[in-house]
Amino acid sequence: MADFKVRLEINREDTLYYPDVMVACVRDGVEKYYLRYPKLIVEVLSESTEAIDRREKLLNYPTISTLAEYVLIAQDTREMTLHRREEQWRPVLLTMPDAPVEFRSIKLILPLAQIYEGVL
């Protein structure tokens, strides 16, 4: 997925980002190098990208009509921030290893510890 982008239109201009993970539930909007209609986008935070992921992308990704969830995963600590359209993009912070992480958009529930398995 290193060369696969998400494409969105902002002020009538195309904007492209390289998410770490994205999931689409339909074939519409899938093109050779980008996806227009993701349901879920996940970004793994790093020093070089965290500000963009937490600000710019948090402002721009919700303009994608199909996007239901935007997830930020810390790299060096067990911490995940989940933003959902149905909750007006308010952040939900998860830090406890046994906390259930519910990705409603793809009907998946797993403990936070499993996301970090083999990493921390």
Number of C-alpha atoms within 10 A of each C-alpha: 11 8 9 18 21 22 22 22 13 11 7 7 8 9 13 15 13 15 18 15 16 21 15 19 12 11 11 11 14 15 13 9 11 18 20 21 22 25 19 21 19 18 21 16 19 13 7 8 11 17 12 12 22 15 10 11 17 16 12 14 21 19 13 17 13 18 21 22 23 24 23 22 20 16 16 11 11 17 17 22 17 19 20 20 14 9 11 9 16 12 15 12 12 17 13 13 15 12 12 15 18 14 17 12 16 14 7 10 11 13 14 20 19 13 15 17 8 7 11 10
